[in-house]
Amino acid sequence: MGFLKVILILLLVYYLVKMLFRMFAPRLFSYAAKKTEAHFKERFDEFARQNGQQDEPIGDIIIDKKPSKKFNASKKVGEYIDFEEID
């Protein structure tokens, strides 16, 4: 009889936790999503302030450094080997 009581209590607790999770999980997940969104927005704003992206007008093109034209392309690609077919 004691074994049956334990099994019934475990089943009751299982279904109670399952119902509570179904009721509160959407609210819990939406709260976590809002907190995560606020955290990312705060970090992005901090990063933008550090890099000075908010001071520059949108649409302007700024070139910090002109690329160098030191392109050493060698005409010698490699050694040419002529293969012959063997019948």
Buried (B, 14 or more C-beta within 10 A) or exposed (E): EEEEEEEEEEEEEEEEEEEEEEEEEEEEEEEEEEEEEEEEEEEEEEEEEEEEEEEEEEEEEEEEEEEEEEEEEEEEEEEEEEEEEEE
